[in-house]
């Protein structure tokens, strides 16, 4: 393999299509590793999570002109204050991260990448390769562990959070029949509560770019009504959400869905439609409509919509919030790997 290091996204733009095509064949085919998502994340350093002076270090491997692997990394001081190399996208706003390579070529790519990280003088000094948000079934663990052992480095793998998901059947009634009886009745009760009220409820999905900006602002303002999210929504984080929504819309995988009551937006979910899955990114609701449980009603409608569209998995992504399990979420874990020289 021929390895190259990139410190900006601009020269990589010409291989964007090759990057995304390789991602489709990689073990971790997730929206957070799309070229355009990572480029958008870097513009605000994840909504201000990391300082502006962080240095981009993307390592790409080629055979002739064919892209074989990519390690989207950046240099900064990690949460413990150590000089570190971390995944672009880490930590808070990108649920799943990894290396990009064909599964059969991943061991050789990781070996070569590590050789570059310790031999290339242009890379700033680092103490730890600090990799967050790797899904439990990633083959990267085995390769990283093996290489660390060979080199005499310390390898630590730590669980971070569960990441529940729902395998979707062919129809909504089959889905409901598969969850806990008590929760099934509760979902149906909340849906009936809307149907029997004097208000007219419906599912609205942003389709027009003319409506995108105003719909995104409505969504952000709904998020801000949650005391747990208000402080999270700094000006930089708001801009990150706007940028991400625009990027996903441009690429055709944004789904910004609202539950409306008499035309008023009562709840919203920002999701990605990607790789035959619906990835629930974030949510908010208008507390003026709380008597209708708009968040639950929207989620039930969204799951039904996904089933009807033939989507085969509903991914709640990171976090162990109770509602995810009430809707039938099945746990899987994400991990952090820290390799110290």
N, C-alpha and C positions, 0 to 999 in steps of 0.2 A: 504494500500500500504506500502511496505517496501522501504524506500529511501536510496540510496547510493550516495556518493560523490566521483568523480574521478578527480585527478589532473594531470593525463597524459592520453594519448590515448591508451597506450600499453595494460593495463588490459581490455580495452573496445573492443579490436580487436576480442575477442572471441564471442562477440555479434553483430559484424558488420552485419551479415545477418539478425538477429532479428531486429536490428535498421532500416535497409532499408526496411524490410517487414512491420514494423509498419508505416514507412513513407508513404508507398503506400496507407495505409488506413486513413492517417491523412488528416485534412482539407487543409493543406498547403503541397501538394505533389510537391516539387520543387527541382531542381538539387542541389541547394545551401545548402540543408539540408541532402544530402547523407553523410553517415559516411566518405567515402573516400575524399569527397570534403572538409569537415570541418577539417579533419586531415591534408590535404595538405595546407589549408589556415593557419593553426596554425604553420606550419613549418617556415613560413616567417612572421607571424603575419600580413597577408594581404599585403605582399609586402612591409613591413616596416611601415605600417600605425600605428602600436602600438609597444611600447617598448618591448624588450626581457624579461624584468622582470615582464611582465603581468602574472597573475596566472590563470591557467585553473581551472574552477569549473563546471564540468558537473554533473548534478543531474539526476539520473535515478531512476525510480520507478518500482518495481516488485511486482507481486503476485505469490508467490512461485518462480519459475524460469522464469516466463513469463514477458517480458518487456512490461510495460503499458504506459510509458511516458519518455521523455527525455527533459531536458532543457540544451542546449549547451551554457554555459555562461563562461565569464572570468572576472577577476577583474583588473581594471586599473583606471587611472584618465581620465575622459571623456573630451570632447572638452571644457567644462567649467572649467576643473581642479578639479572636485569633485571626490572623491572615488566612483567608480560606478561598478555595475555588468552589463555587456553588452552581447549581443549575439555573440558567435563565428561566424565570418564572417563579422561583422560590420566594417566599414560602406561602404567604397567606391567600393569594388570589388565583393560584393555579393548582388545581386539585391533584393532578397526576403528572409526573415528570419522569424522564428516563433518557437513556441514550437512544439514538436512532441508527439501526443497522439491521440487516437480515439476521434472523436468529442463528443461522449456521455460521455467519461471519462475525458475530458479536464477540466471541472470545479473542480473536485476532485483533479486532478493532480496539477493544479495551486495552489489550497488552500494548499495542502501538501507541495509543493515546497516552497511557501512563508514561511510556518512554519519552514522549514529547514533553510532557509536563515536568519532567525532571532534567531534561537535557537542553531545552530551548532557552537561551538567555534572555529572550524578549518577554518571557512570562515573569511577572513579579513574584518575589519570594512568597511561598505559602507553607503553612504548617499542616493544614487539614483539607482533604477533599470531602466536602460536607454536602451530602446529597439527600434532599428531602423529597417526600411524596412519591415514593416508588411503590407501585402495587405489588401485592404479596406474591403474584405468580410471575414476576419479571425474571427472566434468565440472567439479568445483570448481576444479581446477588452472587450467583455461583462464580461468575468470571471475576468479579471484584474481590471476593473472598480468596479465591485461588491465587490471584496475582499479588494480593497483599501478603499472603503466607510466603510465597516465593521470594518476595523482596524484603521480608522481615519487618513489614509494617504492621501497625495495629489496626485491626478491622473491628468495628462495632456496628451492629445492626439493632435498631431500637424501634419498637412499635410506636406509631404516632396517634392514629385515629382509625376508627372503623369507617367504612365507606359503603353504606347499604345500597342495594339495588333490587329491582323486581324483574324477574323474567316474565315477559308478557305472553299470555296465551292468544288464541285467535279471536276471542270475543270477551266483552266486558263482564258479562254474567259469570263466565268461567273464572275470570280474575277475582271477582267478588267472592265466589264460592271457595276460593283457595285461601282466603285470609281468615283471621280469627272471627268467630261468629259474633261476638260482642262488637267488634270494630266494624264488621260488615253492616250490622244493624245501625250503628252510629252514623256511618257514611250515608246510608239510605235515609235515615231520619233527617239529616242536615239537607240532603237534596230535596226531600219532600217539603221541608220547611220553606224553601224558596219557591217551590212549585205551588204551594198552597197560600202563599202570601199574595198581596195585591201588587207586588212588584214583579216586573218581567226581567228574568235573568238570562244572560247569554254569554257565550264564549267569543271573545274578539281577539284576533291575532293580527299584529302589525304586518301589513303587506306593502304599503306604499312608502317610498323614501321620503315623500313630502310629510308623512306623519311620524317618521322615525324619531326626529329630534324631540318633538313634543311628547311623544309616548315614553321615550327614555327618561325625560325629566319627570314625568308623572310617576314612573317606576321608582326613580331615585327618591322622590319626595315621599312615596309610600314607605320605602325602606327606612327613611329618617324618622318616621313615626314610632319605630321600635326603639325603645331606650337602649337596648343592647347594640344597636347598629348606628345610633346617632353619632357617637364619638368616632366610630370607624370611618364615617363618611366625611373625611377631610376634603378640602378643595381638590387636592391631587387625586384622591381616590375617586371622587365624583368624575374627574376628567378621565381617569382610567376606565371607568364603566362606560362613559360615553364613547371613548375610542374603541373599546372592545366591541360594543354593540354595533358601531359603524363598520368595523372590520368584518365581523361575523355576517352582517347584513350584505356587505359587498361580495363576500365569498359564498353566500347562499346557505349558511348554516345557522343563522339566528332564528330563534323562535321567541318573540316577546308576546306573551299571552296575558289577556286580562279577563277577569270575570266582571261583567257589568250588570248593574241593576237599574232598570229604567234609563239606560244609556249612560249612567255614571259609572266610572271605573272604581270598583270596590276592592279588587285584589289583582296582583300581577306576579308573574313568574318570568324571569329571563332564563332561557334555556338554549341549548345548542342541539340541532338535529344533525347528527354526525355518525357515520359508520353504522347505520341502521339502529341507532339508539337515540333516546332523548336524554340529555344531560342537564339536570336541573341546577343552574348556576347560582341563582339567588332569588329571593322572593320578598314581597312586601304587601301590605294591605292597608286600606283606609279604615281607621278605627271608628269612623262615623257609622260604618256598616257592620260593626262587630256582632250585632244580634243575629245576623245571617251566617255567621262563621264563614266569611268569604274565602279565607285561605284554604280551608278544607274543601269547600265546594269547587273552587278553581282547580285544586289538585285532582279531585275526582273526575272533573270534566277533562282535564289534561290527560289523565291516564286513559280515559275512554277514547279520546281523540287519537292518542298514540296507538292504541289497539286497532282502531278502525283504519289507521294509515299503514298497518302492517309493520310497525316498529317492534322489534323483538326484545328490547330491554329498556327499562326506565331506571336511569342512574341517579340516585340521590346525591351522590358524591360525598365529600368528607363531612363527618360530624355524626354524633349519636343522638340527635334530637328525637324526642319521643314519637313525634308524628310519623317519622319515616318507618318505624316498626309497626305502628298502628295500620299503616297502609300496606304492610306485607314485606317490608325491607328485609333482605338477607345480608348478613354481615360479610364483609371481607376487610382486610387490614391494609393500611399503607404504612411504610417504614421510612426511617432515616438511616442512611449509612454514613458513618464517619470513618475515614481512613487517615491515620496519622503516620507521617514518615518517622 
